[in-house]
Amino acid sequence: MLTVSDRYLLRAVFWPWLAVTAALAAIFASYSVTRYLAEAAQGQQAMRFVAEMIGLRVVVALEVLLPLGLYLGIIIGLGRLYADSEMIALQAGGLGRSRMLRPLLAFALVVSVLVAALSLYGRPWAYGKLYAVEVAAEARLDLNAITPRRFYTSDDAAIYANSKSDNGHQLNDVFARFIDDERRVVIRAAHMRRSTDADGAPTLDFRDGHLYQLDMQGPNDRVVGFGKLQWHLAPSSRVVGYKRKAASSASLLQMTDRDDIAERQWRYSRPVAVIFLALLGIVFARSTPRRGRAGNMVAAAVSFALYYGLASVARSWVEQGVVAIIPGVYWVDALVGAIACVLLFRRRSSY
């Protein structure tokens, strides 16, 4: 059962955590909006897919934003109690170190469970949807969004038009390049429109031009003149391709490839990181009323940047075989946890 001091500590931490997490999510969403709107303006993405892709990116980012929000929320919330001498009053009233840790770690455990759900289930679901949306957006090819005299590019196509009709449905004086299996096809045409074939599949209709088929494996190049040419926009192979970020956590347990192992370990390490970051946040929250909190916040920010950078490097090392599967990526979390415990339970209160 929660005591009055427990509820007071939780309120002091909960609202900063919520505010910081919401602010971080908004900043990340704003960055994604800028990126995808720029791509949509260049014709690389259809506008109707932008909102969905931003939402999926935010879901993926939450596995990092939630722990970071908790870390900063603890520093801000407890730091205010220290700065206002409220923590001293609570300690004088019998709030010991272990008594203070109990509600905070319980809250961290709740956030850890939420991060575990996001990491193990939300992450692969969001990536699977994101890959599907990106492929659908690529196949959509919105001609209205293509700006004349600027290249539209994708993984396997590039289109350039000198001008377009007033209604935006036709491009004029067109250069197009496609990669099809082992061939590279270049089309130079007077006009191009987007349409569908008899089966409803998307196509590009070219008029009055030449097709240059370049053999990437030999000298068998061809040049063909045409009055009308219909180019089928075949679905990308990425739809059926294996993507480890979109693979289910259960299927990753059976994988032996180092890339898959690194992805699996990353997912399982995220909930553990929440607990260790909470402990580290309690350390950086400590201060005296006469000493400002700016130094603690700078040290906390640098520490998180180092931790997340090390975690990313550890994952790359597992993928490249630099580090053995055990300890894998877990050594970074173990190191941070050990440092947090040493700093938290040592007798001196100056950090």
N, C-alpha and C positions, 0 to 999 in steps of 0.2 A: 504494500500500500504506500502511495506517495505521501510524503510529509509536506508541510508548508514550504520548507527550504528546497525540497526536490522540485516542487512545482514552480517555485521562483526561479531556480536555475534553468529549468526547461524553458520557461517563458523568455528568459534572458537570451537563450541560444536559438530558440525556434524561430522567432521573428526575423532576426538577422539572417539566419540560414535561408528562410523563405525569400526574403528580399534580395539577397545576394544571388541565389540560384535563378530567380526570375530575371534579374538584371543581366546575368551572364547569358541566359538563354536568349534574351532579347538582343543582346549584342551579337551573339553568334547568328541568330536569324537575320539580323540586319546585314551582316557580312555576306550571308548566303543570298539574300535578296539582291545585293549589289552584283554579286557574281553571276547569278542566273539571269537577271534582267539584262546584263551586258551581253550574255550569250544569246538571249532572245532577240535583242536588238540587231545582232549580227546574223540572225537566222539559224543559229545553231541549236536553239531550243524553241519549242512552241510555247506560247504564253500560257496556254491552258494547263501545262504540266508544271509550271514554276511553283505554284503554291504547294502542290503535293510533294515535290522534291525538297522544298525547304522544310516542310514538316517532318519528312523522313530523316533529313540530315540532323534536325534538332533531336529526334528520338535517339539517333546514334550517339550524339554528343552528350546526352544526359548521363551516360555512364561515367563521364569525366566531370561534368558540371555539378552533379549532385555531391560527390565527395569534395570537390573544391569549394562548393557553397557551404558545406558543413564545416570544413576546415576554417574558412574565413568567418563563418558565423560564430563559431566557438571563440575565435580570437577577438572578434568585435564585441560579442555579448559578455564574455567573462572579462575582457579588457576594460569594459565600462564599469563593471562591478569593482575591479581593482582600483581603477582611477578615481572612483567616487567613494572609496574606502568602505563600500558595502561588503566586500569580501572579508575585510578585517572584522567587521561586525558579525558576520555569519560565523567566522571561525571562533570568535570570542563566545558565541552562543553554543559552541559545541560541534560545529561543522568541520569534521576532520577530513583528511585527504581521501580516505576510502569512501567516506560518506558523500563527498562531492563527486567522486568518480562514478558512483552507482547510477544515478539518473542520466548522466551524460553518456556513459557507455551503453546504457539501455536505449537511449535515443539513437546513438551511432549504430547499434545493432539493427534497429528498425530501418534506418537508411541503408544499411548494408544489405538487408533482405531485398529492399527495393532495387538497389543496384544489381544484385544477383539476378533478379528477374529480368532487368533490362539487358544485362550482359549475356545471359545464357539464352534468353528467348527473344527479347526485343531487338537486340542487335542483329541476329541473323534474319529475323522477319523484316526489319527495316531495310537491310541491305538487299534482300531478295526483291522487295518491292521497288527499291531504288534502281537496281539494275534493269528491271522490267520497264519502269517508267522511262529511263534514259534511252533504252532501245526503241520504245514506242515513240518517244519524242524525236529521235534521230530519223526514224522511218517517216514521221509526219511531214517533214520538210515544208514548212510554211513559207511559200514564195512571197507573201506580203511582208514578211519580216526581213527578207534579203535586201540589202542596200546596194544600189548600183555602184559599180566600180570598187567594190569591196569583196573579198573572198569569203564565201561560206565554206567552212571546213568541218569534217567529221573524221571518224577513224578510217573510213574507207572511201571518202569522196571529197571533192573540192569543186566548187562552182563559182564562176565569175560571170557577171553580166554587165554590159556597158550601159544598159538602160532597161526600163520596164514600162509596160502599158499603164495607162491612167488608173485602171481598176486593179492593178497589181497582180493580175492572173497570168500575165505573160512576160517572160524575160526576153530581151533582144540582144543580139550580138553576144552569144553565149560561149563560154569555154567551160567544159566539164571534164573532170578526171575521176575515174572509178578504178578500184582494185577488185578484180574478180578472180578468185582462186590464184592461179599463177600468171595471170595476165594483168596488164595495165592498159586500160582503155581511155583514150582521150577523144572527146567529141567537140568539134567546132561547128556551131550551127547559128543560123540567122535568128531562130526563135525557139523558145522552150515553154511548154505548159505542163502542169501537173494534172493527171487524170487517173482513172482506174481502168483495168482491163475487164473482160467479161466475167471473171471470177470475183471482181471487187478488190483485187490486189492493187496497191499504189504503183503508178508508172510515171515516167517522164516522157513527154512527147516532143521530139526534136524535129525541126523542119529546115530543109535546105542547108546541108552541111556535109561534113566529112567525119568519118570515124577512123581513128588510128588505133590499131590493136598492136600493142608492143609485147612481144614474147620475152618474158623475164629469164627464160632458161635457154634461149637460143636465138638464131637469126630470123625466125619466121614471123617477121612483122608484116602487117597488112594495112592497106589504106582503102577505104570504101566510101564512095560518094553516095548520098541518099537525098531523096526528096522528103521522106517522112521516116522517122525512126522512133520506135517505142522501146524505152529502157525500163525494165522491171526492177523495182526497188525490192530486192529479195530481203526477207527477214534476216537480221544479223545472227550469226552463229553464237553470239554471246547469250542468247536466250536459253539455249540448251547446254551451254558450257558450264563447267564446274567452277564455282567461286567459293573459296574457303570462308570468306566473310559472311556469305549467305548460307553456308552449310549449317545444319542443325547441330546443336551441341552433342546430341546423342551419337550422330554419325562421326563426329570428330574423335570420339573415344576409340573408334576402330582404326583411325588413320595412323600411318607410320611415317609419312613424309614429314620432314622437319618444318616446313611451312605450316602444315596443319597442326603439328604439335605446338608450335609457337602461338598460333591463333587460339588453340584450346587452353593453353596455360594463361594467356592474356585474359581470357574470359573468366577463368576461375580465380585469378588473382585480384580482380577488381573489387569484389566484396571485402576481401581481407584488407585491401588498401584503405577502405573507409575507416576501419577500426584504428589502424596505425596513424592515419592522418588526424583522427579525432584526438588521439593521445598527443600528437605533435602540436596540435592546435592549443590544447590546454597548456602546454609548456610555453608557447609564445604569447599566450594571453596574460601570463604573470607579469606584473609590473607594480611599481610603488606610486602613490599619489603624486609625489614630487617629480617623477620621471615620466616624460611623455611616451606615448605609444608608437610614435613614428618609427623609431628604431626597430621595435618588435615587428611592425608590419612589413618593413623592408626586408628584414631577415626572414620572415615567414614567406614572403613572395619569392625570394631567391631560393629558399629551401624547397618550395613546391616546384619551381621551375627545374631545379636540379633533380628532384625526385622523378618528375614526369619524363625529363630527358633521359635519365638513366634507365627508366622502365622501357622507353621506346628503343634505346640502344640494346638493352638486354634481349628484347624480342628479336631484333635484327641479328644479334649474335647467335641466338638459337637457330634462326632460319639459315644462317651461313655456316653453322657447325663450329663456331668459335667457342661456344660454351656448351657443355654437355647437357643432355636433356634434364638431368638432375645435377645441379639446382635449377637449371632453366632460367625462367624469368623471376622465379620466386626469391632469389637471393637479394634483389633490390628491396622487396617488401620486408624481408627479414632484417636487412640492414637498417631500414627506416624504423621498424618496430623496436629494434634493440636500442637505437639512439634515443628514441622517444622515451622508452622505459628508464634508461639511465638518467636522462635529464629530468624526467618527472619525479623519480623517487630518490634522487640525491638530496642531501640535507640542505645545501645552500639554495636560497631562493633567487639568487641573482643569475641571469642568463645572458 
